[in-house]
Amino acid sequence: MHRLRRVPRLLPGTGRAAAIGGVTGKSSSLAATGGRWALTVAALLLAAIVTLAAYYMLVPTDFDGFGILGFIALTFPLHLLAVAIVAAALGLLTWRCGAALSTTGFAFVAVLTAIIALWPSVAVWQRVRQLGVSLSLREYSANSLQPNSSGPLPERSVVYRTGPDGTGLQLDVWRAESVGGDTLHPAVVRVHGGAWRHGDRSDLGRWDRWLNQLGYEVFDIEYRLTPPERWRDQVGDVKCALGWVVAHSAEYRIDPTRLAVMGHSAGAHLAMLAAYSMGDRQLPPSCDTLAVPIRAVVNLYGPVDLLLGYEDSGSLAFAQDALRQFIGGSPAEFPERYRAASPVSHVGADTPPTITLLGESDRIVNTNQAGILDAALARAGVYHESYLLPATDHGFDFNWGGFGTQIARAKLEHFLRQHL
């Protein structure tokens, strides 16, 4: 006699729920595994990026390649503390999940990012005692979130030169604040950078507004860009703009005897070249104008010896390509052009007072350039000031609140008050 086996009765839907529960458990496990792998990949990728940034901070080269990571880190160092905090938080999260590799990666990122965020600031703060400048964390915080970047302002624009083909070159007029009575104001003509082939007028507009607040009229100019070769054209355009400013001095209530020229990078090179070679027939204005006396020159990270600059830049391929386009070839092809287009070749007893600010970690313009200019100005008996800023890169004033920019503003204010 067979015994009947009792089969447990299942409540409706129980079997299906169990099956679904099994699938759900596997899916959750797969999702968790996928999430861990995603965090691991993110940690390793972030670690690689931060390592590259640290390398290119210490070895300032390759401006047009991965070196841009070093530029960002040196220009906005304290911003990296946010990355360190996020990495630390993610490391804590992965540690609680038992993801050892991710935890290690995020911990590495947090520590290294904190170091490279603080190192430039500490280096600059140690130097300010020698420079006699006060720095402000509040100033950094208030002005570093929005980069010093703008562009042409049509409502301010005036044509200063019309070429034979009808093409006009323009400048933006920035009027001084607190204009009162019949007082004539000093003026600053500002020349943008961009490796002689990029950039535009008013591209670092916060400089213009700052100069206005100090009581200076500002004329922010454009010039013809390469290609083709422009080694005569560009400096001729700067001289033409200077002549236009003097010709319109009564209209803008400018004292034509109190004129400074200021430039950045390639624009600094053109500013120095125009001021130093004023009256030189080899480098004439690009329009019909007389020589303009310049009272002061501001050189922000500009090259002064193009022959040397062709060989000693930290970003050699970038610099050589820009110089070949500007000059029309290499130094081997056109050595005389390189000499004629080098501001240091025109230094003499009549050279106007000059202030130079250059980062010690500039990955385009070698600090040798500042030394060469200092020596030439000293031999000519010309008043000059030169400041090498530690842990500071090319274009440091892109961060308007940055410590390098704070130093530059303090030194420029004193220099311009003294000479304008």
FIDO-466055 format. One record per residue (C-alpha): residue in three letters; y, z, x. Coordinates in pm, whole numbers. Layout:
FIDO-466055
PT  aa      Y      Z      X
PT Ala      Y      Z      X
...
This chain:
FIDO-466055
PT  aa      Y      Z      X
PT Met      0      0      0
PT His    326   -112    149
PT Arg    611    126    171
PT Leu    945     -6     62
PT Arg   1226     15    316
PT Arg   1555    133    181
PT Val   1841    -85    278
PT Pro   2178     88    271
PT Arg   2410    -55     15
PT Leu   2730   -191    148
PT Leu   3048   -144    -38
PT Pro   3215   -471   -138
PT Gly   3392   -633    158
PT Thr   3250   -389    415
PT Gly   3053   -649    611
PT Arg   3341   -888    625
PT Ala   3577   -610    737
PT Ala   3344   -514   1016
PT Ala   3326   -870   1136
PT Ile   3699   -908   1120
PT Gly   3743   -578   1294
PT Gly   3530   -701   1581
PT Val   3733  -1018   1619
PT Thr   4055   -822   1594
PT Gly   3941   -589   1868
PT Lys   3862   -881   2095
PT Ser   4197  -1044   2014
PT Ser   4382   -724   2090
PT Ser   4200   -697   2419
PT Leu   4279  -1057   2506
PT Ala   4643  -1008   2408
PT Ala   4666   -698   2622
PT Thr   4506   -881   2915
PT Gly   4743  -1175   2867
PT Gly   5041   -942   2855
PT Arg   4936   -776   3180
PT Trp   4897  -1110   3352
PT Ala   5238  -1220   3226
PT Leu   5395   -903   3365
PT Thr   5211   -951   3694
PT Val   5336  -1308   3727
PT Ala   5690  -1195   3638
PT Ala   5675   -916   3897
PT Leu   5551  -1145   4173
PT Leu   5804  -1417   4089
PT Leu   6089  -1168   4081
PT Ala   5970  -1019   4410
PT Ala   5974  -1364   4569
PT Ile   6329  -1436   4444
PT Val   6462  -1101   4562
PT Thr   6294  -1143   4902
PT Leu   6457  -1484   4943
PT Ala   6793  -1341   4843
PT Ala   6757  -1060   5098
PT Tyr   6660  -1308   5370
PT Tyr   6956  -1535   5302
PT Met   7190  -1239   5294
PT Leu   7080  -1143   5644
PT Val   7056  -1506   5763
PT Pro   7353  -1681   5598
PT Thr   7241  -2046   5600
PT Asp   7138  -2325   5362
PT Phe   7433  -2318   5121
PT Asp   7302  -2617   4926
PT Gly   6945  -2482   4907
PT Phe   6788  -2140   4859
PT Gly   7082  -1996   5047
PT Ile   7269  -1994   4717
PT Leu   7063  -1683   4632
PT Gly   7216  -1508   4932
PT Phe   7562  -1625   4826
PT Ile   7516  -1477   4478
PT Ala   7383  -1150   4618
PT Leu   7669  -1112   4869
PT Thr   7934  -1211   4616
PT Phe   7813   -995   4327
PT Pro   7616   -718   4503
PT Leu   7664   -428   4263
PT His   7553   -647   3972
PT Leu   7207   -634   4129
PT Leu   7179   -266   4042
PT Ala   7109   -380   3684
PT Val   6812   -579   3815
PT Ala   6689   -274   4006
PT Ile   6708    -58   3692
PT Val   6520   -313   3479
PT Ala   6254   -355   3749
PT Ala   6209     22   3772
PT Ala   6169     46   3394
PT Leu   5911   -233   3390
PT Gly   5730    -70   3680
PT Leu   5705    255   3483
PT Leu   5574     64   3181
PT Thr   5305   -117   3379
PT Trp   5207    205   3554
PT Arg   5139    368   3219
PT Cys   4930     63   3123
PT Gly   4728     92   3440
PT Ala   4839   -244   3581
PT Ala   4846   -159   3950
PT Leu   4953   -498   4087
PT Ser   5242   -531   3841
PT Thr   5353   -176   3914
PT Thr   5356   -244   4287
PT Gly   5551   -567   4236
PT Phe   5817   -411   4015
PT Ala   5849   -109   4243
PT Phe   5905   -341   4540
PT Val   6170   -533   4346
PT Ala   6347   -212   4237
PT Val   6366    -70   4589
PT Leu   6462   -393   4766
PT Thr   6721   -487   4504
PT Ala   6882   -144   4525
PT Ile   6907   -183   4903
PT Ile   7063   -529   4896
PT Ala   7296   -422   4614
PT Leu   7437   -130   4811
PT Trp   7432   -265   5168
PT Pro   7732   -506   5138
PT Ser   7942   -245   4960
PT Val   7864     24   5217
PT Ala   7944   -220   5503
PT Val   8283   -308   5350
PT Trp   8373     54   5270
PT Gln   8305    149   5632
PT Arg   8548   -119   5751
PT Val   8836    -47   5513
PT Arg   8942    255   5718
PT Gln   9026     19   6002
PT Leu   9199   -223   5765
PT Gly   9408     42   5595
PT Val   9312    -78   5247
PT Ser   9203    123   4945
PT Leu   8910     -4   4739
PT Ser   8840     70   4375
PT Leu   8507     80   4192
PT Arg   8702     72   3869
PT Glu   8870   -250   3980
PT Tyr   8531   -394   4069
PT Ser   8386   -308   3729
PT Ala   8686   -432   3534
PT Asn   8718   -769   3706
PT Ser   8369   -868   3816
PT Leu   8212   -951   3481
PT Gln   8419  -1268   3444
PT Pro   8414  -1489   3757
PT Asn   8738  -1624   3900
PT Ser   8677  -1970   3760
PT Ser   8898  -2196   3551
PT Gly   9032  -2552   3579
PT Pro   9320  -2786   3504
PT Leu   9557  -2679   3227
PT Pro   9718  -2984   3062
PT Glu  10002  -2777   2917
PT Arg  10103  -2683   3273
PT Ser  10038  -3021   3436
PT Val  10300  -3248   3592
PT Val  10246  -3575   3780
PT Tyr  10376  -3541   4136
PT Arg  10260  -3877   4273
PT Thr  10182  -4215   4118
PT Gly   9982  -4452   4335
PT Pro  10023  -4830   4363
PT Asp   9743  -4875   4107
PT Gly   9923  -4651   3858
PT Thr   9688  -4356   3911
PT Gly   9872  -4026   3904
PT Leu   9807  -3705   4094
PT Gln   9897  -3385   3913
PT Leu   9981  -3024   3980
PT Asp   9982  -2724   3748
PT Val  10302  -2519   3732
PT Trp  10256  -2143   3708
PT Arg  10587  -1966   3645
PT Ala  10666  -1630   3800
PT Glu  10684  -1327   3575
PT Ser  11002  -1124   3528
PT Val  11228  -1418   3597
PT Gly  11583  -1293   3560
PT Gly  11942  -1390   3633
PT Asp  12026  -1653   3887
PT Thr  11776  -1532   4145
PT Leu  11589  -1806   4328
PT His  11219  -1740   4374
PT Pro  10987  -1811   4666
PT Ala  10702  -2051   4589
PT Val  10339  -2094   4686
PT Val  10162  -2430   4682
PT Arg   9790  -2370   4637
PT Val   9523  -2618   4749
PT His   9172  -2603   4602
PT Gly   8849  -2626   4800
PT Gly   8528  -2818   4740
PT Ala   8417  -2976   5071
PT Trp   8691  -3243   5032
PT Arg   8481  -3408   4759
PT His   8474  -3164   4467
PT Gly   8705  -2917   4293
PT Asp   9022  -2945   4092
PT Arg   9363  -2788   4052
PT Ser   9379  -2434   3909
PT Asp   9008  -2388   3980
PT Leu   9062  -2024   4084
PT Gly   9335  -1954   3835
PT Arg   9340  -1579   3871
PT Trp   9505  -1625   4209
PT Asp   9787  -1813   4035
PT Arg   9839  -1540   3777
PT Trp   9829  -1271   4045
PT Leu  10092  -1453   4254
PT Asn  10306  -1491   3941
PT Gln  10291  -1117   3888
PT Leu  10426  -1068   4240
PT Gly  10722  -1291   4160
PT Tyr  10609  -1620   4317
PT Glu  10631  -1959   4151
PT Val  10297  -2134   4202
PT Phe  10218  -2505   4215
PT Asp   9843  -2560   4205
PT Ile   9776  -2916   4321
PT Glu   9504  -3177   4312
PT Tyr   9447  -3448   4573
PT Arg   9233  -3758   4613
PT Leu   8869  -3676   4682
PT Thr   8604  -3840   4896
PT Pro   8447  -4092   4902
PT Pro   8588  -4308   5056
PT Glu   8715  -4141   5372
PT Arg   9029  -3936   5302
PT Trp   9120  -3767   5629
PT Arg   9474  -3910   5613
PT Asp   9506  -3941   5236
PT Gln   9435  -3580   5146
PT Val   9675  -3417   5389
PT Gly   9926  -3686   5292
PT Asp   9886  -3583   4926
PT Val   9947  -3218   5013
PT Lys  10265  -3312   5200
PT Cys  10372  -3528   4907
PT Ala  10324  -3235   4668
PT Leu  10525  -3008   4898
PT Gly  10805  -3263   4899
PT Trp  10794  -3285   4518
PT Val  10828  -2907   4490
PT Val  11135  -2906   4716
PT Ala  11285  -3202   4527
PT His  11246  -3008   4199
PT Ser  11349  -2672   4338
PT Ala  11666  -2654   4123
PT Glu  11466  -2726   3805
PT Tyr  11222  -2442   3873
PT Arg  11477  -2210   4036
PT Ile  11297  -2212   4371
PT Asp  11442  -2128   4708
PT Pro  11330  -2436   4907
PT Thr  11354  -2242   5231
PT Arg  11094  -1988   5114
PT Leu  10780  -2194   5068
PT Ala  10421  -2100   5154
PT Val  10104  -2307   5136
PT Met   9770  -2145   5055
PT Gly   9421  -2291   5050
PT His   9053  -2213   5009
PT Ser   8776  -2364   5224
PT Ala   8850  -2739   5256
PT Gly   9179  -2667   5078
PT Ala   9265  -2412   5347
PT His   9196  -2676   5609
PT Leu   9435  -2914   5431
PT Ala   9697  -2640   5385
PT Met   9695  -2560   5757
PT Leu   9686  -2925   5859
PT Ala   9982  -3013   5635
PT Ala  10191  -2719   5758
PT Tyr  10102  -2754   6126
PT Ser  10145  -3135   6142
PT Met  10466  -3155   5938
PT Gly  10668  -3447   6077
PT Asp  10371  -3593   6267
PT Arg  10377  -3971   6219
PT Gln  10000  -3988   6258
PT Leu   9962  -3785   5938
PT Pro  10244  -3896   5709
PT Pro  10302  -3793   5346
PT Ser  10141  -4021   5090
PT Cys  10476  -4072   4915
PT Asp  10837  -4118   5017
PT Thr  10949  -3766   5103
PT Leu  11102  -3577   5392
PT Ala  10934  -3316   5610
PT Val  10923  -2976   5439
PT Pro  10969  -2653   5638
PT Ile  10687  -2406   5563
PT Arg  10746  -2034   5601
PT Ala  10386  -1908   5578
PT Val  10026  -2030   5562
PT Val   9732  -1858   5391
PT Asn   9388  -1958   5521
PT Leu   9099  -1839   5309
PT Tyr   8775  -1930   5491
PT Gly   8892  -2274   5610
PT Pro   8771  -2467   5918
PT Val   9024  -2530   6196
PT Asp   8824  -2726   6456
PT Leu   8626  -3005   6290
PT Leu   8449  -3115   6610
PT Leu   8309  -2766   6651
PT Gly   8251  -2728   6276
PT Tyr   8026  -3032   6285
PT Glu   7790  -2841   6517
PT Asp   7821  -2469   6440
PT Ser   7802  -2433   6061
PT Gly   7526  -2216   5920
PT Ser   7464  -2489   5662
PT Leu   7459  -2776   5908
PT Ala   7332  -3057   5683
PT Phe   7582  -2964   5411
PT Ala   7877  -2944   5654
PT Gln   7789  -3262   5842
PT Asp   7751  -3465   5525
PT Ala   8086  -3340   5392
PT Leu   8262  -3411   5724
PT Arg   8116  -3760   5756
PT Gln   8242  -3845   5409
PT Phe   8585  -3697   5483
PT Ile   8633  -3857   5827
PT Gly   8431  -4175   5771
PT Gly   8157  -4103   6023
PT Ser   8033  -3863   6288
PT Pro   8223  -3723   6588
PT Ala   8037  -3967   6809
PT Glu   8186  -4252   6608
PT Phe   8537  -4116   6553
PT Pro   8619  -3836   6799
PT Glu   8994  -3899   6778
PT Arg   8992  -3872   6399
PT Tyr   8817  -3535   6422
PT Arg   9078  -3410   6668
PT Ala   9371  -3543   6467
PT Ala   9232  -3387   6147
PT Ser   9177  -3046   6309
PT Pro   9460  -2798   6238
PT Val   9413  -2632   6577
PT Ser   9515  -2959   6744
PT His   9864  -2925   6596
PT Val   9940  -2562   6678
PT Gly  10270  -2522   6861
PT Ala  10574  -2302   6890
PT Asp  10702  -2417   6549
PT Thr  10376  -2340   6367
PT Pro  10444  -2109   6070
PT Pro  10297  -1757   6053
PT Thr   9936  -1767   5936
PT Ile   9694  -1521   5781
PT Thr   9318  -1586   5793
PT Leu   9046  -1414   5592
PT Leu   8684  -1506   5659
PT Gly   8351  -1343   5583
PT Glu   8125  -1243   5868
PT Ser   7835  -1377   5659
PT Asp   8005  -1707   5572
PT Arg   7725  -1961   5556
PT Ile   7954  -2267   5592
PT Val   8245  -2176   5822
PT Asn   8140  -1998   6139
PT Thr   8346  -1697   6247
PT Asn   8411  -1887   6573
PT Gln   8665  -2089   6375
PT Ala   8882  -1783   6316
PT Gly   8862  -1690   6683
PT Ile   8968  -2037   6795
PT Leu   9270  -2033   6564
PT Asp   9370  -1682   6674
PT Ala   9360  -1785   7039
PT Ala   9565  -2100   6980
PT Leu   9829  -1918   6775
PT Ala   9850  -1641   7032
PT Arg   9904  -1892   7315
PT Ala  10182  -2056   7112
PT Gly  10347  -1721   7041
PT Val  10301  -1760   6663
PT Tyr  10273  -1456   6439
PT His   9926  -1438   6286
PT Glu   9684  -1202   6120
PT Ser   9308  -1245   6103
PT Tyr   9048  -1041   5915
PT Leu   8672  -1079   5935
PT Leu   8511   -915   5634
PT Pro   8164   -763   5681
PT Ala   7875   -868   5455
PT Thr   8103  -1125   5292
PT Asp   8020  -1488   5223
PT His   8205  -1815   5176
PT Gly   8397  -1824   4849
PT Phe   8395  -1446   4813
PT Asp   8702  -1458   4587
PT Phe   8489  -1612   4312
PT Asn   8431  -1244   4232
PT Trp   8786  -1139   4148
PT Gly   8695   -770   4144
PT Gly   8481   -785   4458
PT Phe   8567   -567   4755
PT Gly   8635   -869   4976
PT Thr   8882  -1001   4719
PT Gln   9046   -659   4689
PT Ile   9102   -658   5065
PT Ala   9233  -1015   5056
PT Arg   9484   -933   4781
PT Ala   9613   -627   4965
PT Lys   9658   -815   5292
PT Leu   9810  -1122   5130
PT Glu  10060   -921   4931
PT His  10189   -755   5247
PT Phe  10188  -1080   5447
PT Leu  10377  -1278   5184
PT Arg  10634  -1001   5133
PT Gln  10692  -1001   5506
PT His  10730  -1378   5551
PT Leu  10863  -1505   5218
